[in-house]
Amino acid sequence: MIDFLKYRYICFGFFLLVLGAAIGGYWYNYQKHGSGFNYSVDFTGGTQVLVKFAKPVAAEKIHHILEKSDKFKGIEIRELGENQALIRVQEFEGDSQGIGGRLTTELQQSLIDNQVELLRTDSVGSSVGESLRSDSIKAVLIALLLMLIYVAIRFKFLFAIGSVIALFHDLLFILAFFLITHREISMDVIGAILMVLGYSMNDTIVIFSRIRENLKKMAGDSMAVIINTSINQTLRRTTLTSSATALVVCSLMIFGGEMLRGLSIALLLGIIIGTYSSIFIASPVMLLFYKNKKA
């Protein structure tokens, strides 16, 4: 039997390391870019245009062409695979195709020997973007609160504390990764985070259910022994489920294209770290309240 609880202090240290990385990443991005998170057009407002070139073009050259035209403001460019580029500008119109068309025409006039193709345009007003950002934060907080209440009712309040801290750990890890890599946070990523919280909670509940069963079967044993036994009994089910789900998400990340990259990365990170936190964070935190007590 594996003694998982033996590593709980190392895991708590890792939790603090992730917290420090998130704070450090936010501060660094704020100093360098003026904003902690790299929000997509969904949250900031403006127009996002995906274009494809017949020949490779450097992002610096694209930026120079658009800036020289003096028709677009707040230009941000991200190079993608297959000679594609994601261009974001502050301009917003009800007809987003109009902005995309003008932008494509501007590039085509300067890149005469290179074919420029407009693939996709997305446009969001600034007020709508702010509303979406606020609603997304509320959605995550409400999800955490509801899960706390659910676990407290189904098990005990001490179990609920462990599960919510584990969920917070998962959320923190994903946000820290996006902060450090400065990847875009879009509505797809927020949706992935909510899915990950539900997935991680399901893993935690499986372990907690076995702990509750063993509290009766192993009466008299220490809580540490019961938790270790319960984790080992559910380990096969947990790893098989997580592995199968991760394979599907990996295929999405490889073949889904750049537009789904943020979603697939958030899901994959969530599956891995959610499985980890269910074993090494949720149960050890709950044990803190049972320390030196009999079941």
N, C-alpha and C positions, 0 to 999 in steps of 0.2 A: 504494500500500500504506500502510495506517495504522500509524504508529509507536506502538503501545500502551505499550511499555516507557518511552516518554518521560514518561509520567504516573505512573510507579511511586512516586515519592517523594510526590507529592500523595496517592496512594491509601494509602500507609503512614501519612500524616498523618491521613487520614480514619479509618483503623483506630484510631489513638490517640484520635481524637475520640469514636468510638463507645464505646471502652473507658471514657473519662472520663465519658461520658453515662450509661453503665450503672452505674458506681460512684456518681456523683452522684445518679441516680434512686433507687438502693437506699438511700443514706443519707437522702435527703429523705423517702422513704416510711417508713423506720424511725423517723425523728424524729416524723413527723406521725401515722402510723397504728400504730406499734408493731411493724410487720412490713414487711420489704423488699418482698416480692412479695404481690400480692393473690390468695391461693389460693382456689379454689372449695371447695365443700363436699366435693368428692372428696378433698381433702387435709387440710382442717381438722376435718372431722366436723361433724355437725349436720343440719339439714333445710333444704332450699331449695324454695320454693314460688313457682310462677308463676301470677299471677292476672290477670284481665282485668276492666276496669270499663266500664260502659255510657257513663259520662261521665268526662272527665279528672279525676284526683285527684293533688294534689301529694305528692311523697315525704315531705315534712315532716308532712303531715296523717296519712298512713298510719302513720308512725313514732310520732306522738303518740298515736294511737288504740291501737296495740299496747302501747306503753310504759305508758299509763294503765291498761290492763287488768291489768298486773302478772302476766301468765301466760307471757310469753316473755322470754328473755334474749338478749343479744348480737344485737340486731336490726340488720340492715343491709338497706337498700333501694336498688334501682337502677331508675330509670324506663326503660321500653322504649317502642318505638313502638306505635301502635294502642291507646293507653290500657292498656297492660300494665305490670306491675311485678314485679320479681324480688325476693322477700323471703327473707332468710336468718336463721335463728335457731339458737341453740346446742342446743336440745332435740333429743333423738334417741330414737326408738322403733322397734321392729320393724315396726309398722304406721305407715308414714310418712303414709298417707292420713288417719289420725286427727289428726295435727298439722295437716295441710293443711286438714282440715275445720273444726277448731276455730278456726284462724286466719281462714279465710274467714267463718265465722259471726260472729266478733268484729268483723270489718270491716263485714259486712252490717248488724249491729245498730246500728252508729254511722252508717252511710251509708244511711239508710232510703230516700232518693230516688234511689239509685244501685244498679244491679244488679251484684253481684260474682260472678264465675265462676272456679272453680278449674280451671286448665288442666293443671298438672303438679306433682308433688312428687318430690323426690330426697332420700334420707336415707342418711347414712354415719356409722358409729361413729368416735370419735376415734382409737382404736387402729388401725382399718383405714385411716383417712386418713393417719396417720403412716407406715404401712407402704407405702401407695401412693406417698407422696412420696419415700421412700427408694428404692423400686424404680424410680421414674421417673428419678431422678438416676443410678442404676446403669445403667439401659438406655441413656441418652445417652452415658455414659462408655464403656461396652462397645462401643457402635456406633462411636465415634471410634477406639478401640483396634483394633477389627477392620478398619476401613477403612485405618488406618495399616499394618497387617500386609499387607493385600491389595495395596495399591499398592507397598509395599516389595518384595513377591515378584514382582509382575507387571512392575514397572519397576525403579527403583533406590530406595534409602533416601532420597536427596536429593529425589526426586520426592514421596515419601511425606510428608516434612516440609512441603513446599509445600502439598500437598492438605489435610493436617490443619489447618494454620494457616488456610487458606481456610474450612474447615468451622467452625472455632472462631469465625472472623469472622462467619459466617452466624448461628450460634447466639447470639453476643453481640449482634448487631444486633436480632434478634427479641426477645430478653430485654430489651434497652434500650428498645425501643418499648413493651413491656408495662409496664415499670417507670415510664416517663415518663407514659404515659397512665393508669396504674393500672388496667389492664384485668385481668380474671380470668384466672388460669392454671389450666386444667382438664385432665382426662385427654385431651380432644379436642385441646387445644393441644400437649400433649406428643407425641401421635400425629402431629400436623402437623409438629412439629420433626423427628421421626425421618424422616418422609417427605421433608422438605426436605433433610436431610443426604444421603439417598440420591440425590435428584434432582441436587443440586449436585455430588456425587461423580461422577455419570454425565457431567455436562458437563465436569468437569475431566479425566476419563479420555479423553474424545474428543480434547481438545487434547493431552494427554500422548502419546496413541497416534500422533498426527500428528508430534509432536516427535521421537518415537523413530524413525519412518520417515525423517524428514528428517535425522536425525543421520548416516544412511548415505548418503543422496542428496546432501547438502550438506557432506560431509566437507571440512574446511579452513576453512569459514566460522565466524565467531564464534557463540557460543551465543545472543547477543542477536539476531542476524539470523535464526537458525533458529527461535527462539521467536516472533518477530514474523511471520515467514512462516507458521508453523504456525497461529497464532491467526487470521490473515487468511484462510487456506484453510478453516478450520472456522467462520468467523464467520457465514456464511449459514445453515448448519445449526443453529447454536446459537441465533441470534435467531428463526428460524422456529419451532423447537420451543418455545422459551420463550414466544413470543407466543401460540401456539395454546393452550398449557397455561394461560397467564394469563387468556385469554378465558373458559375453562371455569370457572376459580376466581372470576372476576368475576361470572359469572352466579350462582354459588353464594352469593356474598356479598350480591348484590342480592335474590335470590329465596329464599334458604335460611332466612330468618328470624333473629331475634336469638339463638336457641339455638345456631346454627351460625356466629355472627359471629366468635367467637374463632378457630375452626378455619380459616375462610376467610381471615381477616386474616393469620394466621400463614403459611398456604400462599402467599398472594399476595406477602407480604414476602419469603418464602424464595425464591420463583421469581425475583423481581427481583434480590435481593441475591446469590443463588446464581450467577446468570449473570454478574453483575458480578465476584464474587470469583474465579470460574474464569478470567476474563480478566486482571483487574488485581491479584489477590493471589497465587493459586497459582503461576502461571508466574514472576512477578517474584521471589517468595521463593526459588523453586528456582534462579533465575539468580544469586542472591547467592552460592551455593556454587560457581558456575561462572565467577564474575567474572574477566575477563581470561584465560580459558582457551579453547583451541580445542576444538571438538567432537571 
